[in-house]
Amino acid sequence: MFQNLDPLLHSQLRLAIVSILVTVEEAEFSFLKEKTNATAGNLSVQIEKLQEAKYIKVEKTFKGKYPLTKCAITKKGLKAFEEYVNALQQYIKPLN
């Protein structure tokens, strides 16, 4: 009856990152940092974990002389997010 919650998405910060990326086409690192209130170091580590799982894609370029990192959700990431939300709904649905 109950599905296991994806441990990769069960982390508060990773879930926040994916939740944001589901609602936008792409997001810059600075935007994610601002919205999640995460430190740059912690955000970088969590983005890398999501990228390794192919839940997000990361593009690193430059804006003038400054590095620019953009993130976007992948189809695999969107599917994992939808499954995670569905699993949560199973847990909170009244047992009748």
MMTF fields as JSON, N, C-alpha, C and O atoms, coordinates in Angstrom:
{
  "mmtfVersion": "1.0.0",
  "mmtfProducer": "UNKNOWN",
  "numBonds": 383,
  "numAtoms": 384,
  "numGroups": 96,
  "numChains": 1,
  "numModels": 1,
  "chainsPerModel": [1],
  "groupsPerChain": [96],
  "chainIdList": ["A"],
  "bondAtomList": [4, 2, 8, 6, 12, 10, 16, 14, 20, 18, 24, 22, 28, 26, 32, 30, 36, 34, 40, 38, 44, 42, 48, 46, 52, 50, 56, 54, 60, 58, 64, 62, 68, 66, 72, 70, 76, 74, 80, 78, 84, 82, 88, 86, 92, 90, 96, 94, 100, 98, 104, 102, 108, 106, 112, 110, 116, 114, 120, 118, 124, 122, 128, 126, 132, 130, 136, 134, 140, 138, 144, 142, 148, 146, 152, 150, 156, 154, 160, 158, 164, 162, 168, 166, 172, 170, 176, 174, 180, 178, 184, 182, 188, 186, 192, 190, 196, 194, 200, 198, 204, 202, 208, 206, 212, 210, 216, 214, 220, 218, 224, 222, 228, 226, 232, 230, 236, 234, 240, 238, 244, 242, 248, 246, 252, 250, 256, 254, 260, 258, 264, 262, 268, 266, 272, 270, 276, 274, 280, 278, 284, 282, 288, 286, 292, 290, 296, 294, 300, 298, 304, 302, 308, 306, 312, 310, 316, 314, 320, 318, 324, 322, 328, 326, 332, 330, 336, 334, 340, 338, 344, 342, 348, 346, 352, 350, 356, 354, 360, 358, 364, 362, 368, 366, 372, 370, 376, 374, 380, 378],
  "bondOrderList": [1, 1, 1, 1, 1, 1, 1, 1, 1, 1, 1, 1, 1, 1, 1, 1, 1, 1, 1, 1, 1, 1, 1, 1, 1, 1, 1, 1, 1, 1, 1, 1, 1, 1, 1, 1, 1, 1, 1, 1, 1, 1, 1, 1, 1, 1, 1, 1, 1, 1, 1, 1, 1, 1, 1, 1, 1, 1, 1, 1, 1, 1, 1, 1, 1, 1, 1, 1, 1, 1, 1, 1, 1, 1, 1, 1, 1, 1, 1, 1, 1, 1, 1, 1, 1, 1, 1, 1, 1, 1, 1, 1, 1, 1, 1],
  "groupList": [{"groupName": "MET", "atomNameList": ["N", "CA", "C", "O"], "elementList": ["N", "C", "C", "O"], "formalChargeList": [0, 0, 0, 0], "bondAtomList": [1, 0, 2, 1, 3, 2], "bondOrderList": [1, 1, 2], "singleLetterCode": "M", "chemCompType": "L-PEPTIDE LINKING"}, {"groupName": "PHE", "atomNameList": ["N", "CA", "C", "O"], "elementList": ["N", "C", "C", "O"], "formalChargeList": [0, 0, 0, 0], "bondAtomList": [1, 0, 2, 1, 3, 2], "bondOrderList": [1, 1, 2], "singleLetterCode": "F", "chemCompType": "L-PEPTIDE LINKING"}, {"groupName": "GLN", "atomNameList": ["N", "CA", "C", "O"], "elementList": ["N", "C", "C", "O"], "formalChargeList": [0, 0, 0, 0], "bondAtomList": [1, 0, 2, 1, 3, 2], "bondOrderList": [1, 1, 2], "singleLetterCode": "Q", "chemCompType": "L-PEPTIDE LINKING"}, {"groupName": "ASN", "atomNameList": ["N", "CA", "C", "O"], "elementList": ["N", "C", "C", "O"], "formalChargeList": [0, 0, 0, 0], "bondAtomList": [1, 0, 2, 1, 3, 2], "bondOrderList": [1, 1, 2], "singleLetterCode": "N", "chemCompType": "L-PEPTIDE LINKING"}, {"groupName": "LEU", "atomNameList": ["N", "CA", "C", "O"], "elementList": ["N", "C", "C", "O"], "formalChargeList": [0, 0, 0, 0], "bondAtomList": [1, 0, 2, 1, 3, 2], "bondOrderList": [1, 1, 2], "singleLetterCode": "L", "chemCompType": "L-PEPTIDE LINKING"}, {"groupName": "ASP", "atomNameList": ["N", "CA", "C", "O"], "elementList": ["N", "C", "C", "O"], "formalChargeList": [0, 0, 0, 0], "bondAtomList": [1, 0, 2, 1, 3, 2], "bondOrderList": [1, 1, 2], "singleLetterCode": "D", "chemCompType": "L-PEPTIDE LINKING"}, {"groupName": "PRO", "atomNameList": ["N", "CA", "C", "O"], "elementList": ["N", "C", "C", "O"], "formalChargeList": [0, 0, 0, 0], "bondAtomList": [1, 0, 2, 1, 3, 2], "bondOrderList": [1, 1, 2], "singleLetterCode": "P", "chemCompType": "L-PEPTIDE LINKING"}, {"groupName": "HIS", "atomNameList": ["N", "CA", "C", "O"], "elementList": ["N", "C", "C", "O"], "formalChargeList": [0, 0, 0, 0], "bondAtomList": [1, 0, 2, 1, 3, 2], "bondOrderList": [1, 1, 2], "singleLetterCode": "H", "chemCompType": "L-PEPTIDE LINKING"}, {"groupName": "SER", "atomNameList": ["N", "CA", "C", "O"], "elementList": ["N", "C", "C", "O"], "formalChargeList": [0, 0, 0, 0], "bondAtomList": [1, 0, 2, 1, 3, 2], "bondOrderList": [1, 1, 2], "singleLetterCode": "S", "chemCompType": "L-PEPTIDE LINKING"}, {"groupName": "ARG", "atomNameList": ["N", "CA", "C", "O"], "elementList": ["N", "C", "C", "O"], "formalChargeList": [0, 0, 0, 0], "bondAtomList": [1, 0, 2, 1, 3, 2], "bondOrderList": [1, 1, 2], "singleLetterCode": "R", "chemCompType": "L-PEPTIDE LINKING"}, {"groupName": "ALA", "atomNameList": ["N", "CA", "C", "O"], "elementList": ["N", "C", "C", "O"], "formalChargeList": [0, 0, 0, 0], "bondAtomList": [1, 0, 2, 1, 3, 2], "bondOrderList": [1, 1, 2], "singleLetterCode": "A", "chemCompType": "L-PEPTIDE LINKING"}, {"groupName": "ILE", "atomNameList": ["N", "CA", "C", "O"], "elementList": ["N", "C", "C", "O"], "formalChargeList": [0, 0, 0, 0], "bondAtomList": [1, 0, 2, 1, 3, 2], "bondOrderList": [1, 1, 2], "singleLetterCode": "I", "chemCompType": "L-PEPTIDE LINKING"}, {"groupName": "VAL", "atomNameList": ["N", "CA", "C", "O"], "elementList": ["N", "C", "C", "O"], "formalChargeList": [0, 0, 0, 0], "bondAtomList": [1, 0, 2, 1, 3, 2], "bondOrderList": [1, 1, 2], "singleLetterCode": "V", "chemCompType": "L-PEPTIDE LINKING"}, {"groupName": "THR", "atomNameList": ["N", "CA", "C", "O"], "elementList": ["N", "C", "C", "O"], "formalChargeList": [0, 0, 0, 0], "bondAtomList": [1, 0, 2, 1, 3, 2], "bondOrderList": [1, 1, 2], "singleLetterCode": "T", "chemCompType": "L-PEPTIDE LINKING"}, {"groupName": "GLU", "atomNameList": ["N", "CA", "C", "O"], "elementList": ["N", "C", "C", "O"], "formalChargeList": [0, 0, 0, 0], "bondAtomList": [1, 0, 2, 1, 3, 2], "bondOrderList": [1, 1, 2], "singleLetterCode": "E", "chemCompType": "L-PEPTIDE LINKING"}, {"groupName": "LYS", "atomNameList": ["N", "CA", "C", "O"], "elementList": ["N", "C", "C", "O"], "formalChargeList": [0, 0, 0, 0], "bondAtomList": [1, 0, 2, 1, 3, 2], "bondOrderList": [1, 1, 2], "singleLetterCode": "K", "chemCompType": "L-PEPTIDE LINKING"}, {"groupName": "GLY", "atomNameList": ["N", "CA", "C", "O"], "elementList": ["N", "C", "C", "O"], "formalChargeList": [0, 0, 0, 0], "bondAtomList": [1, 0, 2, 1, 3, 2], "bondOrderList": [1, 1, 2], "singleLetterCode": "G", "chemCompType": "PEPTIDE LINKING"}, {"groupName": "TYR", "atomNameList": ["N", "CA", "C", "O"], "elementList": ["N", "C", "C", "O"], "formalChargeList": [0, 0, 0, 0], "bondAtomList": [1, 0, 2, 1, 3, 2], "bondOrderList": [1, 1, 2], "singleLetterCode": "Y", "chemCompType": "L-PEPTIDE LINKING"}, {"groupName": "CYS", "atomNameList": ["N", "CA", "C", "O"], "elementList": ["N", "C", "C", "O"], "formalChargeList": [0, 0, 0, 0], "bondAtomList": [1, 0, 2, 1, 3, 2], "bondOrderList": [1, 1, 2], "singleLetterCode": "C", "chemCompType": "L-PEPTIDE LINKING"}],
  "groupTypeList": [0, 1, 2, 3, 4, 5, 6, 4, 4, 7, 8, 2, 4, 9, 4, 10, 11, 12, 8, 11, 4, 12, 13, 12, 14, 14, 10, 14, 1, 8, 1, 4, 15, 14, 15, 13, 3, 10, 13, 10, 16, 3, 4, 8, 12, 2, 11, 14, 15, 4, 2, 14, 10, 15, 17, 11, 15, 12, 14, 15, 13, 1, 15, 16, 15, 17, 6, 4, 13, 15, 18, 10, 11, 13, 15, 15, 16, 4, 15, 10, 1, 14, 14, 17, 12, 3, 10, 4, 2, 2, 17, 11, 15, 6, 4, 3],
  "groupIdList": [1, 2, 3, 4, 5, 6, 7, 8, 9, 10, 11, 12, 13, 14, 15, 16, 17, 18, 19, 20, 21, 22, 23, 24, 25, 26, 27, 28, 29, 30, 31, 32, 33, 34, 35, 36, 37, 38, 39, 40, 41, 42, 43, 44, 45, 46, 47, 48, 49, 50, 51, 52, 53, 54, 55, 56, 57, 58, 59, 60, 61, 62, 63, 64, 65, 66, 67, 68, 69, 70, 71, 72, 73, 74, 75, 76, 77, 78, 79, 80, 81, 82, 83, 84, 85, 86, 87, 88, 89, 90, 91, 92, 93, 94, 95, 96],
  "secStructList": [7, 7, 7, 7, 7, 7, 6, 6, 6, 1, 1, 2, 2, 2, 2, 2, 2, 2, 2, 2, 2, 2, 2, 1, 1, 7, 3, 3, 2, 2, 2, 2, 2, 2, 2, 2, 6, 7, 7, 2, 2, 2, 2, 2, 2, 2, 2, 2, 2, 2, 2, 2, 6, 6, 1, 3, 3, 3, 3, 3, 3, 3, 3, 6, 6, 3, 3, 3, 3, 3, 3, 3, 3, 7, 2, 2, 2, 2, 2, 2, 2, 2, 2, 2, 2, 2, 2, 2, 2, 2, 2, 2, 1, 7, 7, 7],
  "xCoordList": [0.812, 0.0, 0.862, 0.66, 1.817, 2.669, 3.916, 4.53, 4.275, 5.5, 6.629, 6.401, 7.835, 8.985, 9.231, 9.098, 9.59, 9.927, 11.347, 12.251, 11.541, 12.855, 13.821, 13.636, 14.849, 15.757, 16.51, 16.902, 16.707, 17.39, 16.534, 17.057, 15.24, 14.347, 13.858, 13.27, 14.095, 13.608, 14.456, 14.064, 15.586, 16.404, 15.703, 15.257, 15.607, 14.87, 15.409, 14.625, 16.71, 17.28, 17.135, 16.803, 17.379, 17.226, 15.774, 15.505, 14.847, 13.435, 13.079, 12.303, 13.64, 13.392, 13.93, 13.261, 15.115, 15.723, 14.833, 14.503, 14.453, 13.636, 12.265, 11.74, 11.681, 10.379, 10.426, 9.487, 11.494, 11.662, 11.823, 11.196, 12.67, 12.957, 11.751, 11.676, 10.817, 9.596, 8.757, 7.997, 8.891, 8.032, 8.658, 7.984, 9.932, 10.614, 11.326, 11.588, 11.633, 12.361, 13.787, 14.293, 14.429, 15.761, 15.956, 15.236, 16.945, 17.207, 18.703, 19.451, 19.124, 20.524, 20.83, 19.954, 22.084, 22.546, 22.168, 21.691, 22.38, 22.094, 20.616, 20.271, 19.741, 18.299, 17.959, 17.198, 18.522, 18.285, 18.819, 18.189, 19.966, 20.566, 19.66, 19.435, 19.145, 18.262, 16.955, 16.501, 16.353, 15.053, 15.141, 14.186, 16.28, 16.407, 17.102, 17.095, 17.696, 18.483, 19.622, 20.021, 20.135, 21.236, 22.574, 22.664, 23.594, 24.936, 25.368, 24.864, 26.289, 26.772, 27.378, 27.159, 28.132, 28.772, 27.767, 27.879, 26.785, 25.777, 24.932, 24.618, 24.568, 23.783, 24.553, 23.981, 25.832, 26.672, 26.696, 26.574, 26.854, 26.899, 25.575, 25.567, 24.463, 23.151, 22.829, 22.228, 23.223, 23.038, 23.841, 23.361, 25.048, 25.89, 25.241, 25.268, 24.66, 23.99, 22.798, 22.588, 22.027, 20.884, 21.336, 20.689, 22.443, 22.98, 23.498, 23.278, 24.179, 24.688, 23.55, 23.706, 22.408, 21.24, 20.473, 19.498, 20.924, 20.285, 18.877, 18.025, 18.638, 17.368, 17.37, 16.32, 18.556, 18.686, 19.875, 20.772, 19.862, 21.031, 21.606, 20.877, 22.915, 23.617, 24.456, 25.194, 24.334, 25.116, 25.973, 25.463, 27.287, 28.204, 28.823, 29.479, 28.604, 29.143, 29.7, 29.929, 29.91, 30.351, 29.428, 28.932, 29.196, 28.461, 29.482, 29.726, 30.073, 31.209, 32.382, 32.787, 32.925, 34.059, 33.618, 34.444, 32.321, 31.832, 31.22, 30.525, 31.48, 30.871, 29.349, 28.825, 28.668, 27.205, 26.781, 27.091, 26.079, 25.587, 24.069, 23.389, 23.55, 22.097, 21.69, 22.392, 20.553, 20.032, 18.642, 17.879, 18.329, 16.994, 16.623, 17.487, 15.349, 14.849, 14.919, 14.734, 15.182, 15.161, 13.852, 13.101, 13.582, 12.384, 12.446, 11.44, 13.626, 13.799, 13.526, 12.893, 14.001, 13.783, 12.324, 11.818, 11.646, 10.22, 9.419, 8.517, 9.757, 9.079, 9.322, 8.393, 10.559, 10.887, 10.123, 9.642, 10.013, 9.284, 7.804, 7.209, 7.221, 5.804, 5.557, 4.56, 6.449, 6.31, 6.463, 5.766, 7.366, 7.573, 6.3, 5.853, 5.729, 4.498, 3.364, 2.604, 3.245, 2.2, 2.39, 1.422, 3.637, 3.922, 3.546, 2.971, 3.864, 3.486, 1.979, 1.464, 1.28, -0.183, -0.748, -1.764, -0.103, -0.552, -0.406, -1.239, 0.641, 0.868, -0.129, -0.513, -0.548, -1.431, -2.915, -3.779, -3.204, -4.6, -5.185, -4.538, -6.404, -7.032, -7.154, -7.472, -6.905, -7.037, -8.474, -8.919, -9.193, -10.604, -10.774, -11.886],
  "yCoordList": [-1.195, 0.0, 1.269, 2.164, 1.336, 2.515, 2.318, 1.251, 3.373, 3.354, 3.907, 4.707, 3.468, 4.045, 5.448, 5.697, 6.353, 7.714, 7.717, 7.151, 8.344, 8.448, 9.129, 10.303, 8.412, 9.012, 10.227, 11.112, 10.268, 11.415, 12.677, 13.764, 12.53, 13.681, 13.925, 14.968, 12.978, 13.128, 14.119, 14.523, 14.5, 15.544, 16.884, 17.198, 17.656, 18.922, 19.853, 20.417, 20.023, 20.95, 20.43, 21.193, 19.139, 18.589, 18.666, 18.955, 18.411, 18.522, 19.971, 20.222, 20.907, 22.331, 22.703, 23.409, 22.242, 22.544, 22.017, 22.743, 20.753, 20.131, 20.8, 21.02, 21.125, 21.794, 23.128, 23.478, 23.86, 25.138, 24.9, 25.575, 23.933, 23.692, 23.157, 23.32, 22.527, 22.048, 23.226, 23.099, 24.368, 25.521, 26.524, 27.457, 26.348, 27.286, 26.509, 25.314, 27.202, 26.554, 26.229, 25.141, 27.185, 26.998, 28.035, 29.031, 27.783, 28.716, 28.856, 27.881, 30.091, 30.342, 29.933, 29.934, 29.586, 29.179, 30.229, 29.883, 31.504, 32.565, 32.609, 32.889, 32.332, 32.294, 31.14, 31.314, 29.97, 28.811, 29.067, 28.694, 29.694, 30.005, 30.937, 30.741, 31.948, 32.915, 32.258, 32.491, 31.444, 30.839, 29.748, 29.538, 29.057, 27.96, 28.379, 27.633, 29.563, 30.038, 29.085, 28.992, 28.389, 27.448, 28.17, 29.212, 27.601, 28.134, 27.705, 26.719, 28.439, 28.113, 26.709, 25.952, 26.369, 25.059, 23.924, 22.949, 24.041, 22.992, 22.885, 21.784, 24.019, 24.012, 23.325, 22.538, 23.617, 22.998, 21.479, 20.757, 21.003, 19.557, 18.905, 17.85, 19.518, 18.931, 18.975, 18.044, 20.04, 20.136, 19.032, 18.406, 18.794, 17.75, 16.373, 15.563, 16.105, 14.819, 14.648, 13.567, 15.707, 15.646, 15.482, 14.789, 16.118, 16.003, 14.58, 14.017, 14.004, 12.633, 11.64, 10.656, 11.905, 11.037, 11.337, 10.66, 12.357, 12.805, 13.351, 13.287, 13.889, 14.537, 15.98, 16.546, 16.562, 17.919, 17.963, 17.123, 18.968, 19.21, 20.557, 21.476, 20.643, 21.841, 22.373, 21.628, 23.655, 24.321, 25.389, 26.288, 25.272, 26.253, 27.083, 26.555, 28.386, 29.319, 30.523, 30.475, 31.584, 32.837, 33.959, 33.977, 34.888, 36.117, 37.223, 37.672, 37.653, 38.553, 37.779, 36.756, 38.261, 37.589, 36.631, 35.95, 36.585, 35.823, 34.488, 34.413, 33.434, 32.139, 32.201, 32.887, 31.489, 31.441, 29.982, 29.301, 29.516, 28.144, 28.173, 28.841, 27.436, 27.331, 25.87, 24.965, 25.659, 24.313, 24.193, 25.157, 22.993, 22.715, 21.28, 20.407, 21.048, 19.699, 18.866, 19.392, 17.583, 16.658, 15.878, 15.951, 15.134, 14.285, 13.268, 13.0, 12.704, 11.733, 12.395, 11.797, 13.623, 14.349, 14.681, 14.583, 15.074, 15.387, 14.137, 14.195, 13.013, 11.75, 11.368, 10.962, 11.494, 11.161, 12.072, 11.616, 13.345, 14.293, 13.92, 13.91, 13.617, 13.239, 11.971, 11.878, 11.003, 9.766, 10.034, 9.433, 10.929, 11.295, 11.937, 11.583, 12.877, 13.551, 12.534, 12.575, 11.626, 10.595, 9.696, 9.33, 9.343, 8.509, 9.247, 8.655, 10.523, 11.32, 11.366, 11.271, 11.512, 11.561, 10.258, 10.271, 9.139, 7.857, 7.832, 7.253, 8.451, 8.479, 9.375, 9.088, 10.454, 11.397, 11.146, 11.761, 10.255, 9.925, 9.129, 8.224, 9.47, 8.704, 7.231, 6.889, 6.371, 4.939, 4.524, 4.438, 4.27, 3.854, 2.43, 1.904],
  "zCoordList": [0.0, 0.0, 0.0, -0.821, 0.923, 1.008, 0.164, 0.163, -0.552, -1.335, -0.468, 0.439, -0.762, -0.077, -0.617, -1.815, 0.277, -0.144, -0.682, -0.067, -1.814, -2.445, -1.469, -1.15, -0.99, -0.008, -0.561, 0.199, -1.859, -2.453, -2.327, -2.085, -2.49, -2.398, -0.968, -0.683, -0.083, 1.287, 2.094, 3.189, 1.568, 2.189, 1.993, 0.89, 3.041, 2.984, 1.9, 1.137, 1.817, 0.838, -0.585, -1.492, -0.791, -2.15, -2.61, -3.776, -1.702, -2.044, -2.383, -3.305, -1.649, -1.928, -3.31, -4.065, -3.639, -4.943, -6.066, -7.003, -5.959, -7.004, -7.072, -8.164, -5.922, -5.9, -6.632, -7.347, -6.459, -7.158, -8.655, -9.472, -9.007, -10.419, -11.187, -12.404, -10.499, -11.155, -11.635, -12.595, -10.972, -11.284, -12.254, -12.691, -12.596, -13.495, -14.599, -14.464, -15.685, -16.782, -16.363, -16.636, -15.695, -15.138, -14.043, -13.973, -13.188, -12.096, -11.893, -11.956, -11.649, -11.359, -9.926, -9.061, -9.695, -8.374, -7.325, -6.245, -7.642, -6.677, -6.305, -5.157, -7.273, -7.018, -6.075, -5.123, -6.34, -5.473, -4.067, -3.077, -3.99, -2.687, -1.9, -0.706, -2.577, -1.923, -1.47, -0.35, -2.329, -2.022, -0.95, -0.201, -0.873, 0.088, 1.384, 2.363, 1.389, 2.543, 2.897, 4.058, 1.911, 2.124, 1.97, 1.321, 2.572, 2.336, 0.937, 0.4, 0.36, -0.986, -1.015, -1.961, 0.014, 0.059, 0.126, -0.618, 1.013, 1.149, -0.115, -0.567, -0.678, -1.912, -3.037, -3.791, -3.15, -4.188, -4.047, -5.037, -2.826, -2.574, -2.956, -3.59, -2.579, -2.861, -4.358, -4.893, -5.019, -6.48, -7.162, -8.107, -6.691, -7.283, -7.119, -8.045, -5.949, -5.722, -6.663, -7.212, -6.845, -7.756, -9.201, -9.986, -9.546, -10.904, -11.148, -12.22, -10.167, -10.309, -10.53, -11.253, -9.904, -10.056, -11.346, -11.67, -12.073, -13.31, -13.074, -13.96, -11.871, -11.557, -12.055, -12.36, -12.132, -12.664, -13.611, -13.55, -14.492, -15.335, -14.906, -14.534, -14.968, -14.518, -15.669, -16.314, -15.913, -16.958, -16.288, -15.619, -16.482, -15.893, -17.008, -17.906, -16.934, -17.917, -17.171, -15.962, -17.903, -17.299, -17.717, -18.844, -16.818, -17.097, -16.894, -15.774, -18.007, -17.902, -17.326, -17.878, -16.223, -15.575, -14.47, -13.863, -14.217, -13.071, -13.494, -14.507, -12.714, -13.025, -12.876, -11.998, -13.728, -13.7, -13.802, -14.779, -12.793, -12.759, -12.865, -12.085, -13.843, -14.029, -13.88, -14.332, -13.244, -13.02, -13.625, -13.663, -14.096, -14.642, -14.308, -14.225, -14.119, -13.833, -15.11, -16.208, -14.971, -16.108, -16.08, -15.108, -17.142, -17.158, -16.028, -15.372, -15.801, -14.719, -13.366, -12.496, -13.194, -11.953, -11.735, -10.617, -12.8, -12.703, -12.329, -11.493, -12.953, -12.638, -11.18, -10.481, -10.721, -9.327, -8.365, -7.327, -8.704, -7.861, -7.793, -6.715, -8.935, -8.975, -8.166, -7.45, -8.274, -7.505, -6.009, -5.191, -5.659, -4.258, -3.689, -2.598, -4.433, -3.991, -3.861, -2.893, -4.825, -4.757, -3.542, -2.875, -3.258, -2.084, -0.804, 0.109, -0.735, 0.443, 0.61, 1.724, -0.498, -0.435, 0.119, 0.814, -0.18, 0.36, 1.88, 2.577, 2.388, 3.83, 4.555, 5.689, 3.911, 4.614, 4.334, 4.959, 3.409, 3.094, 4.262, 4.788, 4.661, 5.751, 5.392, 4.253, 6.351, 6.129, 6.362, 7.507, 5.306, 5.416, 4.965, 4.984]
}
